[in-house]
Amino acid sequence: MTRDAGRNSVGPAAVLFDMDGTLVDSEKLWTIALDDYAAHRGGALTDATREAMVGSNMNRSMRMLLTDIGVADGDAEVDAAAEWVTVRMVELFHRGLPWRPGAPEALREARALDIPTALVTSTIRSLTDLALETLGRDSFDVTVCGDEVGGKNKPDPEPYLKAARLLDVDPAECVAIEDSPTGVAAAEAAGCVVIAIPCEVPLQPGPNRVLRDSLADVDFAGLGELFRQVA
């Protein structure tokens, strides 16, 4: 089936939303927690390493953090760092999560149009559940978290493939919305069309993506047109 002939000629089979940096401005909170842990260990996280972490899962980020500050990065150290950072993130999440521009309206519009939706995040389930108090649990038909993909985290396509399986849709008929190079790579590898909305790091044009400045610039009623734009 070609894109022009498929269901996505009028609309996508589903919209798959990333969370951090896409729906909520939580990457800044992650920076606070990571900087606090680095200081706790007597070091400082470099800007280059922090940028490389954007979109990554907890274990990979902790290993990068430990290496960056010159601390042993064995499994026990990684687990201990992840536990420390998680506790700090719980504190920060409880203070409130700021929305990214256009995000509340985007979730409401997708629901009003009866488009199936998924939350596909590298954040672990315990923190995602806290974030869902802001996002709304009924905003999504399914959620896929970073500790629920058997270690096959973004940029591996598995998080997006799993979301498509749970929704019983073809990932090639889905639109993914991402803010990071890591997340964009995962969604594109899964076969999705990607709306790339940069937050903390720049994003480049690509053959299977469209760039937007914010979710406020996305016309959900006209998403089917994206498949023709990237065909």
N, C-alpha and C positions, 0 to 999 in steps of 0.2 A: 504493500500500500504506500503510495506517495504521500508526502505531506499535504499537497494541494487537494488530494482526494479524501483525506482522512477526517476524523472528527475535529482535529485541530484547525480545519479550514474555517470553522465557525467559533471554535473555542477549545482550550486545552482540556485534556482528560483530567488534569489536576494541577494545582499550583503548590509547589514545594518551597517553603520558606526556611531559610537560615534564620538563626536567632540573634546571636551577639553581633552587633554592628549593623544588622539588617533591620530587625524589628525594634530592638532596644539598644540604647547607647551604652552597653555594658563593657565594651572593650576598655573604656577608661577606668572602670572599676577593677578589671583584671590587672591593669597596669599598676594601680594602687597596691593590690594584694601582692603582686610579683615583686614590686619595689620594696615593700615591707619585708617580704621573706628574704630578699637579697641583703637588706640592711640587718636583719636578724642574724644572718650568717656572716656578717662583717664584710659584705661585698656590695656591688652596685651593678644592676642590670644595664647592659649597653643598649642604646637605641636600635642598633642593627639586629641584635638578637630578639628584642621585643617585637620588632616589625616582622621578623621571620616567624614568630609564634602565632601571628594573627590567623585565626581559622583552624589552628591545630588542636588536637585533643590534649587532655591533661597530662598523660604520661610523657608524650613527646615534648610538651612544653616544659615539664619539670626537668627532663634530662637536659634540654637546651639551657635552662636556667642554671642548673648546677654546673654544667661545663663552663658557662660564661663567667661565673663567679669563682671558678677554680676549686670547686668542691667535688669530691668523689661522687660519681653518678651511677653507682650500683643500684640494683633493684630495691634494696632496703632504703637507701637514701632517697630514691625517687618516690617510693611509697610514703615516706615520712614527710617529704616536701609537699606532696599532693594533699596529705591530710592537713598540714598546717595551712596551706593556701585555701583549701576548701572551707575550713573554719573561718578564715578571714573573709572569704567571699560570702558566706552566710550572713556575717555581720553587715557587710556592705549591701547585699541584696535586700535585707530587712529594712534598710534606710529608704528604699524605693528605687525603682528602675526607670530612668528617663526613656521615653519613646524616641525613636528616630522619626524625622519628619515624614508625615503621611502614613505612618504605620497603623495607627488605630483605624483610620479611614479605609486603608487597604484591606485589613482583615474583615471589616464590616461589609465592604463592597463584595469581596469574594463570597462571603456567606449569603448576601442578598442575591447574588447571581447563581447561587446553588452550585458553585464550583467546588469539587472535593479539594481538601487542603491537608497538608502535612507540615509539621515542624521537624526539620532535619538539622540537628545541632551537634557540635562536637562537645558541648558541655555535658557533664555527667548528670544522671537522672535526678539525684537529690537536689542539685542546684536548679535544674530545669523545672522541677516541680514548684520551687519557690518563684521562679520567673513566671510560671503559668498563672500565678495569683494576679499578676499585672496583665499578662497577655490575654487571659481568659481561657479556661480549659475547653470551653465549647467553641473556640475559634478554629480548632483543628479536628479532623477526623482521626488522625493518628499522629504520634510523636515518636521520633527515633533519636536516641541520645548517644553520646560518645562512648558510653560504657555498655552499649547494647549491640555492637556490630562485630564482636569477636576479634577486636584489635585491628579490624580493617577500616581505619578512620580516614577521613578526608586527608589527602587528595585521592585516596582509593574511592572508587565509585560506589562501594557497598552501601554507605548510608542512604544514598538516593535510590539505589536499586531495591533496598529493603523497604523504603517508604512506598515505592511503586508496587512492590509485591503485596504489601499490607492493604493498599488501596485497590488492588487488582486492576492496575492500569499499565499500559506500555510506557516506560520512561521516555521514549522518543516522542510521545504525545503530551509530555508534561512541560511546564514552564517552571524553572527553578529561579529563585531570587537570592542572590549572594552579594557579599561585600568584599571578599578576600580572594587573592589569587588561588589559595589552597581550596577554598570552597568552590570557586568557579571551575577549577580543574576537575574536582570530584563530580560535579553536576554534568559537565561536558563529557567526561569519560563514561558516565551512565547513559549518555545519549540525549539528555535534556537540552532544550533551548534555554538559554540563561539570560536573565535580566541582571546586569552587573551594575551595582550601585556602590561606588567606593565610599569608605568611611575613614579608616585609619591609614590605609595604604592605597596608592593609585592602582587603577586597573587599565589594561590596554584593550583596544579593539580586538576582536577575533571572529572567526567565520561562523561560529554557532552562538553568538551572543549579541546583545544590544546594550549599550551603555545609557544609563539614566542618572540624573543628578540626585533624585530622591524618589521614594515611593509615591510622593504626590504627583510625580510626572508619569505614572503608569496608568494607562487606561485599561482597567480589567475587563470591561465589556468588549474591548477590541483586541484581546490577546491573540485571537486567531491570526491576526495580521502578522504577528511576529514570525510565524512559521514561513510565511511567504518572504519576509525580509531576509531571513537567513538561508533560504533554500538555494 
